[in-house]
């Protein structure tokens, strides 16, 4: 008589969880590949990478805003008034330190200035959030400048006697005719005759494309007489930064 207990027969199906095979075996598919469940470590790593990238972006933005507020500010040229020197769409770099340490704007300098009170009336206040966003975009050169910001060339400084035009049709300063090679081809130095003495602490400014420029000449009969207070000058345009094909310094036209 066979006293050994008969073996229990099993089929070829997989054993039930917990019977014979370790629990870890059930974390894989039948083909041996890992299951499709999320990997907590990988997800946490991605979140950390995004946080680092966001923090780096914020730091860079703050740095650029500080740089543009105190050192060099990009400025998008919105009009034809300074052609050929500056063209529509050029992004120029405005040196905000040029006049910070006692230096004054000189004849021939191309400057960016706030025309509030001289070229335009004070604008009505907009929404604070919208103004902040627009101001930040403008400071980074990503948007058109404020409607109160202008770019022109200094023709006369405080005390100068500026006259147009002499017998040869030229602008003269203190009796000396100006050589203006920067004028747009075909433009006259001015079709508007004028004679002014620039008050101390102010500037007489004009565009290089005289027939397309609204400048000091257009404000002769208004309060301020078209003069720009020196303290309203934001900085001097020293370089063209974009497009790459136009990289270079701007420079002054006369002393």
Secondary structure, DSSP 8 states (H G I E B T S, - for coil): ---S-------SS---TTSSS-GGGGGB-TTS-B-SS--HHHHHHHHHHHHHHHHHHHHHHHHHHHHHHHTEEEEE--SSTTTTTS-TT-EEEEETTTTTTS----TT-EEEEE-BTTTB-------HHHHHHHHHHHHTTSS---TTEEEEEEEEETT-EEEE--TTS-EEETTEE---TTS-TT--S-SS-EEEE--TTEEEEE-SSGGG---GGGGTTSTTTT-EEGGGEEEEEEEEEESGGG-EE---S--
